[in-house]
Amino acid sequence: MSSIDPTITNPGAWGLAIIFIVVVSWFFYRYFAPDSWREWVGAGVVQAFIIALYAEMYGFPLTIYLLVRFFGLDREYVSTNLWSTLIGFGETGMFVSMLLGYAVAFVGIGLFAQGWRQVYHARQDDRLVTDGLYRYVRHPQYTGLFIALFGEGIIHWPTIFSVALFPLVVVIFTWLARREEHDMVDTFGDDYRTYQRKVPMFIPRWEQWRDLVAESRSSSDDFKDP
C-alpha cells in the first residue's frame, strides 16, 4: 500500500490527549512521589509510557500507521485500536478491549493507591506494615502499578511504545523494590526477613487474588489521604 488513509488518524483530539496525560500523571505522582534518583528513573519511564499511550490514543496512531505502511496491512480492516485491527472485529473489538482494559486498570489503580495509603500511615507510627494488602504481597503499590499499566496499555490500547516500555517498567520497579527491601532489612532486621519468606514480592498466591482485590476495595474507607 503506497498511501495512508487520513481517517486512521484522529485529528482534533490532541486536547483530549493533553488532558488525559495531565490527569493520569497527576494521579501517578500523587501516590508515587519520587525522592531518590532511582525513583525518578522509574517515574520517568512510567511518564514516557503515559505520554506515548495517550498521544497515540487521541493524537496520531503511529503503531497503526507503521502496520499499514511497512507491513502491508489491508486498510479495509484498519482501526485506530490495534486489537480491533488484528482480530478484525472493528468497533465491537474496540469496545470489548476498552471494557476489559478499564476493568483491569481500575483494579490496579485501587491497589496502587491503597498500598500507598497503608505505607504512609505505617510510617507515621514507625512500624513495619504486614497487614491489609501487605498480607498478600510485599509491594502491593507496585503490583497495582503493573496491573494498571497492563490493563490500559496492553489490553485496552496496545501500541509499539506501551508494549516495549511495559517490561522495562517491571524491570526498573523490581530493582527499586529490591533496593527498598535492603533498607527494610537494615531497619527491621529479622522481622522483615521473616516477612520476606512468608509473603511473595509482587504476585500473590493463586487462591489469594480475590482476597487481594477485595481488600483493596473494602479497606479504602479505613485510610484517608493525609
Secondary structure, 3 states (H helix, E strand, C coil): CCCCCHHHCCCCCHHHHHHHHHHHHHHHHHHCCCCCHHHHHHHHHHHHHHHHHHHHHHCCCHHHHHHHHHHCCCHHHCCCCHHHHHHCCHHHHHHHHHHHHHHHHHHHHHHHHHHHHHHHHHHHCCCCCCCHHHHCCCCHHHHHHHHHHHHHHHHHCCCHHHHHHHHHHHHHHHHHHHHHHHHHHHHHCHHHHHHHHHCCCCCCCHHHHHHHHHHHHHCHHHCCCC
